[in-house]
Amino acid sequence: MFLQLIGLTYEIADAREALTASKKEDKDVTAGGNSKPRRFITEPTTYEAFTYLYSFTGLFTGPYYTYQTYVDALNSEHLRTISISGLVTPKLQTLAWSFPLLILFYALGPLEILKTEVINEYSFLTLIVLCALAFIYLRMRIYTAWMIAESICIASGIGIYPKHAKASPGAGPRDLDALKTENGKIDIEYDAETINNLDIPHVESSDGFRSGMRAWNMTVQFWLANFVYKRTRRSIRMPYTMFISAFWHGIHPGYFLSFLTIPLCTAAEDILFSAVKPSAATGKRSYYFELTWRFIRMRGFELMASGFLLLTWTDTVRFWNAVYWWLHLAMVAVVAVAYATILSDKKKSSHSAQE
């Protein structure tokens, strides 16, 4: 409910600002000053806000959806005639393998080992393997939970829009003309992208930290981007957004240790990608570079996930001490080497220009 409550206040504030602007300017209100129109909510009554905030799907299922999405579901006259089997089936197919794997890795118990002082007796490589197993357990837990939650949302009619409306997670339809033209028609294709919270292929094999983060919790990513990141001073956007994300998850120190590591990783990645340019011919970086960075990225996510699972300061720091805070040291080294490479390239370019 935390996300819905904060999101609703911003939706109301944006609607009021848009109404004021439309009165001052005798023209249609557009989002961000561009030519594409944006929908603003009709300010809800106390009762309407209460039903949104305390609805079953809002309290118990998980994917964040806006008040506008909720109202669209309530006001849809044709929702019961739209087939949802094609939308729910992929979720159930994922659940068919994620749930058994969740049980398996829970039974293996890598997390219980990481919580004990016995980890100080294990080698670095053994701890990395245990951390990887714990991350698989976390991923299966998240996949299972979200597949169930998204299926409930779809069954409730929330977040179902015509495919041509180009809905995106959290935000809903982007093509409002297509939404107006096709909404309610039976003979067209619909999707539930608005409440789609995971891009599993990118979670498993994205090319970096930033792209990997965007594939997780996508409806919450929309909330963070729209209501926190874009409304914060540029100089502190990333760390502040990660702080809010950690606070939303809870007040356990492990959350903050993990989320506040992300800005270091993304900053290092941005500098590295600036130093190592893609090939002009292929548009891609070298195969070995991509392979190495994907390996580091996955091991990095595993370490950050350990904070998510261990939760306490004592358990998290004990484990990170045991693996020598390798991710933080590696990212600092990446920043230093990449920055030195960029400076060296600039010097070479200036010398070439002078000659």
Phi, psi and omega per residue, in radians:
M1 nan -0.420 -3.137
F2 -0.965 -0.836 -3.118
L3 -1.136 -0.777 -3.132
Q4 -1.082 -0.711 -3.101
L5 -1.137 -0.851 3.126
I6 -1.156 -0.753 3.136
G7 -1.060 -0.717 -3.135
L8 -1.117 -0.688 3.125
T9 -1.083 -0.689 3.107
Y10 -1.245 -0.649 3.082
E11 -1.073 -0.721 3.109
I12 -1.160 -0.782 3.141
A13 -1.082 -0.746 3.129
D14 -1.131 -0.688 3.125
A15 -1.129 -0.695 3.117
R16 -1.159 -0.739 3.110
E17 -1.110 -0.706 3.129
A18 -1.132 -0.675 3.125
L19 -1.145 -0.736 3.103
T20 -1.112 -0.752 -3.139
A21 -1.140 -0.662 -3.124
S22 -1.189 -0.499 3.094
K23 -1.301 -0.595 3.135
K24 -1.327 -0.592 -3.109
E25 -2.016 2.208 -3.089
D26 -1.469 1.107 3.127
K27 -2.776 2.938 -3.130
D28 -1.157 2.495 3.091
V29 -1.401 2.352 3.101
T30 -2.125 2.760 -3.083
A31 -1.479 2.226 3.030
G32 1.131 0.260 3.112
G33 1.419 0.113 3.118
N34 -1.688 -3.092 -2.992
S35 -1.511 -0.130 -3.097
K36 -1.526 2.218 -3.124
P37 -1.218 2.718 3.126
R38 -2.247 2.492 3.120
R39 -1.496 2.407 3.031
F40 -2.087 2.543 -3.070
I41 -1.314 2.724 2.897
T42 -1.449 2.183 -3.021
E43 -0.969 2.178 -3.060
P44 -1.350 2.716 2.970
T45 -1.310 2.983 3.109
T46 -1.030 -0.710 -3.138
Y47 -1.148 -0.768 -3.136
E48 -1.112 -0.713 3.095
A49 -1.127 -0.695 3.136
F50 -1.081 -0.777 -3.118
T51 -1.157 -0.582 3.081
Y52 -1.184 -0.831 -3.053
L53 -1.240 -0.536 -3.059
Y54 -1.952 0.305 3.063
S55 -1.196 2.721 -3.105
F56 -1.017 -0.818 -3.091
T57 -1.136 -0.610 3.132
G58 -1.220 -0.652 -3.077
L59 -1.459 -0.616 -2.915
F60 -2.050 -0.272 -3.046
T61 -1.653 -0.763 3.028
G62 2.099 -1.016 -3.064
P63 -0.961 2.287 3.116
Y64 -1.291 2.327 3.006
Y65 -2.391 2.577 -3.062
T66 -1.316 2.926 3.058
Y67 -1.100 -0.618 3.118
Q68 -1.077 -0.726 3.091
T69 -1.105 -0.729 3.112
Y70 -1.073 -0.785 3.141
V71 -1.137 -0.696 3.111
D72 -1.023 -0.722 3.132
A73 -1.154 -0.718 -3.134
L74 -1.161 -0.639 -3.026
N75 -1.595 -0.052 -3.123
S76 -1.253 2.111 -3.122
E77 -1.455 -0.295 -3.016
H78 -1.997 0.212 -3.017
L79 -1.056 -0.654 -3.090
R80 -1.275 -0.283 -3.134
T81 -1.633 -0.117 3.139
I82 -1.518 2.221 3.137
S83 -1.281 2.266 -3.137
I84 -1.907 0.028 -3.084
S85 -1.050 -0.698 3.137
G86 -1.210 -0.340 3.123
L87 -1.534 -0.592 -3.101
V88 -1.468 -0.573 -3.065
T89 -0.951 -0.819 3.112
P90 -1.051 -0.578 3.112
K91 -1.154 -0.751 -3.131
L92 -1.212 -0.571 3.092
Q93 -1.144 -0.705 3.067
T94 -1.140 -0.736 3.131
L95 -1.062 -0.538 -3.095
A96 -1.113 -0.499 3.088
W97 -1.857 -0.464 -3.107
S98 -1.263 -0.658 -3.100
F99 -1.187 -0.814 3.067
P100 -1.049 -0.684 3.114
L101 -1.169 -0.607 3.076
L102 -1.044 -0.803 3.131
I103 -1.095 -0.736 -3.119
L104 -1.078 -0.880 -3.068
F105 -1.312 -0.406 2.995
Y106 -1.177 -0.709 3.138
A107 -1.165 -0.599 3.117
L108 -1.143 -0.559 3.015
G109 1.171 0.700 3.105
P110 -1.099 -0.551 -3.109
L111 -1.141 -0.684 -3.124
E112 -1.114 -0.586 3.106
I113 -1.200 -0.742 -3.101
L114 -1.148 -0.338 -3.126
K115 -1.465 -0.108 -3.057
T116 -1.837 2.833 3.132
E117 -1.285 -0.160 -3.139
V118 -1.119 -0.309 3.137
I119 -1.073 -0.418 3.129
N120 -1.177 -0.271 3.132
E121 -1.620 -0.159 -3.087
Y122 -1.587 2.696 3.088
S123 -1.303 2.861 3.127
F124 -1.018 -0.777 -3.116
L125 -1.106 -0.723 3.120
T126 -1.079 -0.721 3.137
L127 -1.160 -0.636 3.098
I128 -1.125 -0.703 3.111
V129 -1.148 -0.768 3.111
L130 -1.088 -0.680 3.110
C131 -1.134 -0.696 3.107
A132 -1.107 -0.724 3.110
L133 -1.134 -0.679 3.112
A134 -1.142 -0.616 3.134
F135 -1.228 -0.632 3.050
I136 -1.070 -0.763 3.094
Y137 -1.016 -0.781 -3.141
L138 -1.108 -0.764 -3.136
R139 -1.087 -0.775 -3.141
M140 -1.121 -0.636 3.103
R141 -1.117 -0.754 -3.135
I142 -1.222 -0.782 3.126
Y143 -1.011 -0.797 -3.113
T144 -1.093 -0.828 -3.108
A145 -1.097 -0.757 -3.077
W146 -1.270 -0.583 3.104
M147 -1.115 -0.693 3.091
I148 -1.173 -0.800 -3.099
A149 -1.104 -0.770 -3.137
E150 -1.156 -0.646 3.110
S151 -1.110 -0.680 3.106
I152 -1.135 -0.733 3.107
C153 -1.068 -0.783 -3.141
I154 -1.100 -0.778 3.125
A155 -1.094 -0.468 3.108
S156 -1.489 -0.098 3.115
G157 1.486 0.205 -3.090
I158 -1.580 2.259 3.063
G159 1.451 0.281 3.138
I160 -1.681 2.056 -3.114
Y161 -2.389 2.786 3.034
P162 -0.998 2.440 -3.096
K163 -1.067 -0.601 -3.137
H164 -1.206 -0.201 3.090
A165 -1.333 -0.132 3.042
K166 0.959 0.943 3.125
A167 -1.208 2.597 3.065
S168 -2.207 2.726 -3.056
P169 -0.954 2.225 3.122
G170 1.449 -0.810 -3.020
A171 -1.333 -0.604 -3.059
G172 1.533 -2.796 -3.041
P173 -1.065 2.394 3.070
R174 -1.767 -0.551 3.127
D175 -1.695 1.642 -3.048
L176 -1.271 -0.471 3.084
D177 -1.143 -0.787 3.109
A178 -1.132 -0.651 3.108
L179 -1.082 -0.782 -3.120
K180 -1.156 -0.648 -3.084
T181 -1.325 -0.709 -2.954
E182 -1.826 -0.263 -3.046
N183 -1.043 2.227 3.122
G184 1.678 -0.212 3.127
K185 -1.284 2.539 -3.063
I186 -1.589 -0.554 -2.996
D187 -1.593 0.493 3.104
I188 -2.188 2.944 -3.118
E189 -1.575 2.386 3.101
Y190 -1.983 2.779 3.003
D191 -2.408 2.958 3.121
A192 -2.110 0.639 -3.085
E193 -1.083 -0.464 -3.106
T194 -1.056 -0.591 3.141
I195 -1.917 0.287 3.072
N196 -1.323 2.055 -2.984
N197 -1.826 -0.172 -3.071
L198 -2.414 2.417 2.950
D199 -1.975 1.482 -2.957
I200 -1.030 -0.749 3.102
P201 -0.993 -0.682 3.124
H202 -1.328 -0.544 3.042
V203 -1.052 -0.731 -3.058
E204 -1.395 -0.512 -2.978
S205 -2.513 0.560 3.099
S206 -1.199 2.861 -3.041
D207 -1.560 0.042 -3.135
G208 -3.021 3.125 -3.124
F209 -1.151 -0.788 -3.053
R210 -1.137 -0.826 3.139
S211 -1.174 -0.592 3.095
G212 -1.156 -0.707 3.116
M213 -1.106 -0.663 -3.118
R214 -1.164 -0.365 -3.122
A215 -1.481 -0.222 3.116
W216 -1.594 2.533 2.930
N217 0.750 0.946 -2.940
M218 -1.139 -0.565 3.099
T219 -1.223 -0.621 3.071
V220 -1.242 -0.604 3.060
Q221 -1.034 -0.707 3.075
F222 -1.064 -0.791 -3.140
W223 -1.045 -0.815 -3.139
L224 -1.115 -0.738 -3.122
A225 -1.184 -0.761 -3.009
N226 -1.391 -0.632 -3.016
F227 -1.887 -0.208 3.134
V228 -2.099 -1.109 -3.006
Y229 -1.016 -0.896 -3.062
K230 -1.240 -0.283 -3.087
R231 -1.848 0.260 -3.108
T232 -2.046 2.641 3.108
R233 -0.978 2.434 -3.052
R234 -0.984 -0.639 -3.034
S235 -1.158 -0.444 -3.088
I236 -2.108 0.196 -3.022
R237 -0.952 -0.945 -3.011
M238 -1.158 -0.942 -3.133
P239 -1.102 -0.631 3.138
Y240 -1.162 -0.729 3.121
T241 -1.099 -0.723 3.113
M242 -1.177 -0.596 3.080
F243 -1.107 -0.788 3.122
I244 -1.110 -0.689 3.116
S245 -1.082 -0.755 3.109
A246 -1.119 -0.739 -3.129
F247 -1.107 -0.666 3.124
W248 -1.115 -0.689 -3.135
H249 -1.164 -0.569 -3.126
G250 2.640 3.138 -3.063
I251 -1.797 0.227 3.086
H252 -1.159 2.357 -3.139
P253 -0.989 -0.572 -3.134
G254 -1.029 -0.639 3.097
Y255 -1.071 -0.809 -3.088
F256 -1.202 -0.698 3.091
L257 -1.055 -0.696 -3.123
S258 -1.264 -0.918 -3.057
F259 -1.169 -0.594 -3.137
L260 -1.395 -0.063 2.975
T261 -1.451 -0.440 -3.079
I262 -1.038 -0.797 3.126
P263 -0.999 -0.632 3.089
L264 -1.106 -0.765 -3.119
C265 -1.166 -0.763 -3.128
T266 -1.214 -0.627 3.099
A267 -1.131 -0.771 3.106
A268 -1.090 -0.715 -3.141
E269 -1.135 -0.753 3.139
D270 -1.065 -0.771 3.135
I271 -1.168 -0.720 3.131
L272 -1.095 -0.783 -3.134
F273 -1.172 -0.460 3.054
S274 -1.271 -0.587 -3.131
A275 -1.374 -0.627 -3.124
V276 -1.846 1.694 -3.061
K277 -1.403 2.599 3.028
P278 -1.144 2.697 3.092
S279 -1.144 2.391 3.122
A280 -1.132 -0.520 -3.097
A281 -1.350 -0.782 -3.043
T282 -1.774 -0.350 -3.073
G283 1.343 0.151 -3.131
K284 -2.191 2.725 3.022
R285 -1.386 2.973 -3.060
S286 -1.063 2.630 -3.093
Y287 -1.023 -0.767 -3.087
Y288 -1.218 -0.600 3.060
F289 -1.119 -0.837 -3.138
E290 -1.048 -0.758 -3.120
L291 -1.106 -0.772 -3.131
T292 -1.126 -0.774 -3.099
W293 -1.217 -0.626 3.075
R294 -1.102 -0.661 3.106
F295 -1.117 -0.813 3.125
I296 -1.115 -0.726 -3.134
R297 -1.045 -0.784 -3.133
M298 -1.173 -0.740 3.100
R299 -1.130 -0.597 3.104
G300 -1.151 -0.769 3.091
F301 -1.090 -0.621 3.112
E302 -1.097 -0.753 3.137
L303 -1.138 -0.773 3.132
M304 -1.142 -0.607 3.106
A305 -1.142 -0.484 3.128
S306 -1.093 -0.631 3.066
G307 -1.135 -0.621 3.100
F308 -1.099 -0.607 -3.065
L309 -1.595 -0.669 -3.093
L310 -1.343 -0.578 2.984
L311 1.235 -0.916 -3.029
T312 -1.388 2.729 3.097
W313 -1.083 -0.788 -3.075
T314 -1.073 -0.880 -3.093
D315 -1.163 -0.738 -3.096
T316 -1.176 -0.852 -3.113
V317 -1.169 -0.643 3.096
R318 -1.054 -0.763 3.132
F319 -1.204 -0.771 -3.137
W320 -1.133 -0.581 3.031
N321 -1.114 -0.695 -3.104
A322 -1.138 -0.489 3.105
V323 -1.833 0.296 2.972
Y324 1.101 0.456 -3.139
W325 0.858 0.728 -2.987
W326 -1.030 -0.649 -3.088
L327 -1.132 -0.783 -3.117
H328 -1.127 -0.763 3.115
L329 -1.138 -0.700 3.134
A330 -1.119 -0.723 -3.125
M331 -1.192 -0.655 3.064
V332 -1.101 -0.730 3.109
A333 -1.122 -0.705 3.106
V334 -1.070 -0.778 3.119
V335 -1.040 -0.818 -3.095
A336 -1.104 -0.834 -3.106
V337 -1.184 -0.766 -3.127
A338 -1.135 -0.721 3.131
Y339 -1.132 -0.718 3.102
A340 -1.112 -0.667 3.103
T341 -1.118 -0.742 3.130
I342 -1.104 -0.770 3.121
L343 -1.107 -0.699 3.125
S344 -1.117 -0.734 3.121
D345 -1.126 -0.665 3.121
K346 -1.145 -0.695 3.115
K347 -1.132 -0.731 3.115
K348 -1.106 -0.696 3.141
S349 -1.144 -0.713 -3.136
S350 -1.191 -0.668 3.095
H351 -1.136 -0.708 3.130
S352 -1.129 -0.674 -3.140
A353 -1.163 -0.665 -3.138
Q354 -1.201 -0.595 3.139
E355 -1.296 nan nan
